[in-house]
Amino acid sequence: MTTKGLPVLNLEEQRVLGALMEKSRTTPEYYPLTLNALVTACNQKTSRNPVVSYDENTVMLAIDSLRKKGLVGTVTGGTGRVTKYKHNFAIAYPIVPSEVTILCLLLLRGPLTPGEINNMSGRMFEFESLDEVQQNLDNLAKAEHPYLVQLAKRPGKKEARYAHLLGGPIAIEDYAESALPSSNPENRVNLEERLEKVENDLAQLRVEFDQLMQQLT
């Protein structure tokens, strides 16, 4: 199959796309997302590297650009006819849910090892083994237009990290000495999941409040 080349996304577009990918899997009951919920998802303090503080205008500009690239669609409905947003990446490109999960994690968290991906993916996709993670990474790296690239191993580390290519080609050597992740990734993942649930609940309350205000006005 011949596929079109990958888009080149700026940092804001990467964060918006990654947030939509994530919420489609972790909180399907709240998906597609309103603009307010999407802003909150982009600005989460958990499961994000780096942490950002985007305003609605920044997110809206990224949405408009992603729509022109065919990567985001809109849905309008409900009592207040609120516009909501969803990603179309798996429609635009021939990848499966497990591969969407990997790209999502790389978009939101930066370069990761196969082990980190396996630990962090549970709420989006349950990989059966580390070998399955590696197979998916290999598929994405060997695609006609590669979605990611393997980075050089850091000193003293057994696993190499992988980085996505949705921001364009990268200089692998620039990642050789970048910051190391937490020494207790499982504890970090558990804490992030609890904090993310609180953030999701707050985001839903904000959505419901916005809908109530629209009904009143």
N, C-alpha and C positions, 0 to 999 in steps of 0.2 A: 504493500500500500504506500502510495506517495502522500506525504503530509506536508502542509505548509510550514514554513519556518517558524521558529518560536518568536513570540513578541519580546520586545525589550521594554521592561517595565521600570519606572523609577521607584524609589523607596516607598512613597505613599501608595502607589498602585500595588506594589508587592504586599504591603500590610493589609490593604483593603481586601485583595483577593484571598490572601491567607486566612483572614478573619472569616470571610464568607464560607470558605472551604471548611474551616473548623466547626463553625456553628451549625452547618448543614448536617454534621454528624453528631456533635455532642449535645445540641439542644434543638432537635428537629421540631419540637412543639412550638418553638419561637421563630422558626425559619419559614420563609425568607425574613430578612431583617429590615426594620424601619431605619431611617437615617440615624435617629438617636441611638438605637440599639447597636448600629454598626460603628458609630463613633465610640461608644463604650467598649465594644469588642476590640477595636483598634488600640485603645488606650489602656487595656488591661495591664495590671502590674504583675500578673502571673503568666507563665507560659509565653513570655515575650522577650526577645532580645534583638534590638534594644527596646526599653520602655519609651513610649512616645506620648505626646500630649497634643493630638490633632484637634482642631476645631471643626465645626460642621462644614465650613467653606472648603477646607483642605480635603476633607473626605469626599465632598460633593464633586470637586474638580477631578479627583482620582476616579470616582464612579463614572463621570462623563467620558473620561479617556478610556476606561476599560470597556464601556459600552460600545464605543467606536471600534474597539479592537475585537468585539464580539465575545468578550469574556464575562460580561455581567448583563443580566436582564432585569426587567422590572415586573412587578405584579401589583395591581391596584385592586383593592377590595375592602370588605369589612364595613362596619357601620359608618366610620368616619372617612372611608375611602382613602386610607393612608397608602402612600406608595412604599412598596417594600422591594428589597434587592436580593438577588440570588446570583451565584456564579454559574457560568456555562463552560467552564474549562474542559470538563470531561465530554462535552458535546463538541467543542471546537477541536479537541485533540483526542486521539484514540488511546486513552489510558483508562485503567480499571480502578475501582475504589481503593485497593491497597496502594497503588501508585499515587493516587490523589493524596492519600494520607501522608506519604513520605514527602511529597512536594510541599504540602501544607506545613508540616513540621519544619522543613528547611526554610520556608518563607517567613515563618513566625519566630523561629529560634536561632537561625543561623546555622553554620556547619555542624553536623552531628556524626557520630560514629554509628555503625549498625546496632551496637548494643544500646546506645542511647535512644535510637529510633524505636527499638523493640520495647524499651521501658516506657516510653512516652506516648505510644500509639494506642494504648488500650481503649480509650474512650471513643476513638474513631474507627479503629480496625484491629481485630485480634489476629496477630500473626501467630502461626503455629510453632514457629521456631526461628532462631537466628538465621538459619540457612534460608528460610523463606524471605526474610528481610533482605538478605544478600542477593537472592535471585531477583527480587524486584528492583534493587539498586542497579544490578547489572543490566536488566532490561531497559531501565531509564537511561543508563549511561551509553548503551549501544544502539539506541533508537536512531532512525535516519537523521533526525535532528535531536542530538542528545539534550536531555532535560537537566542533567546534573553531571558533575565531574568529581572524581576522587582526588582528594588533596594529599599532599605528602604527610607521612606520619610525623607526629611531634616527638621530640626526644623522650625516650623512656616509655612510650605508649605502644601498646600492641596493635590497636585498631587505627586505621586511617579514617579520617572524617570525609564527608561528602558535602558539596555545596551545590545549590541549584544554579541554573544558567538563565533564569528568567530576567535577570538584570543585564544580560549580555555576557560576553567572554570575561573570565576573571584571570588574574595573575596568581597562579597556585602558590608561588613562593611568598606572596604577601600574607598567607594564612599560617605559615610555618610556626610562628611564635605568638599567635594570638592567644587571648586569655583562655585558661583551662576551665572546664566546667567544674561543678561541685564534686567533691570526693565521695559524696553519698547520693548518687543519682536517684536511687529508689526512694529514699526519705524525701528528697526534693520533689519528686513527682507526686508523692502522696500529699505533701503540703500544698503543692500547686493545685491539685485537684480539689481540695477542700476550699481553698481561697477562690478558685474559679467558680465553684458552685455558688458561693456568696455573691460574686460579681454577676453571675447569670441571673440570680434571683433579683438583685437590684436593678438590672437592666430590664427585666420583665415588668417590674413595678413601674419603671419609668415609661415603658410602652403603654401600660394600662392607664397611667395618669394622663399621658398625651391624648389617648383616645377619649378618655372621659372629658378632658378640656375641650376637644373638638366637638363632642356631642353637645356640651353646654353652650358653645358659641355658635 
